[in-house]
């Protein structure tokens, strides 16, 4: 069915357009943008006067693999949610599972460095699930360096995954922080050869751990420079902490010199991961100027009382999701740091959305509103609307055009070379995918908190995925599962 969005302020970062206009959607694509468009017979005409109409947000960093999680992200303005930092393995099964269950939003995955390593180093059988992947991160045996034959074996697994449609290679280097740097260079060389990007959670910074085999940000910059690979630095906010200005300087230098380094951030002072992660050991917390009390179990809200309790939980349930308070955003210094990071030239907003965990062990629900008792980091439900609130509404640091450039346009461009389908995303050009967000510029805001991470954002008035309405008049449409796969095409 055709839809005419009438009279909104249309913001298209693809061509720098920001004017009152109509948008005509036909067969899931943008058919026309301009003033006073005629509605074709039978078209639904939606009055969006006073609203902002732009390309839906393209999230390069979402660990949400569920209808429940996608719905929270839909309310946050996201139309494409991709797991590129961790990835899933095997890729064929990840795509098949999502297609079979149905998804409200477009989806896609990178090849999982973590699971490929786990298959070779631990004999783990990958099941394309997030929970098994979280469990692997807590296994110390997985963190060691690979022998030459092991390296060859898991590189070839990654190569197969790329051939099967993976959107690049996700590298959780920070979870194996003392592994041999030559391994990372080999991954970068493979990515360059295959024409796909890497997406890295970097290893420790030299300021934090002077013994680190290589500084996390320098490792990316060096590998990008030496191999020519496109290398995406995930959540620079959470891995840099108080060293953010130095890290942004390092990345800026590489970008100025022509390296294909892209930078991503989300607007929260706390991170979230499995409590068994290498960087949550008592020693590593201390190196960062943090302690056990900065670690909070997501499902129970239990703050680790002391080192003994932290070690106990890491031993008994290493895959348990937790919050890690990197810096205090209730303090002016923390807030200023957050804004500086968002303001970094071309910084891409990416959520690092986590699954919603229910106490019975489930991470999926098709009920809406979500059943009570679910827990997740607030970034799952609020990253994009919080970024708009902080950077457009409250400070005016971004224009709306700039906001859509960072939330929709630039992330899609990271994928252009490896996934031709991405070229139809992140803008409103004629023929582009009709992935559209319509938001109320006066009301748009996050509402999720650390204590209640599943509160949906408000102010996203309409959301279309492939021209199908997922949010209508601020209400989630529970029968809408129009999400399509975005796949890599190996060259
Ligand atoms: Zn990460």
Boltz pocket constraint, residues with backbone or C-beta under 6 A from the ligand:
constraints:
  - pocket:
      binder: B
      contacts: [[A, 85], [A, 201], [A, 234], [A, 235]]
      max_distance: 6.0
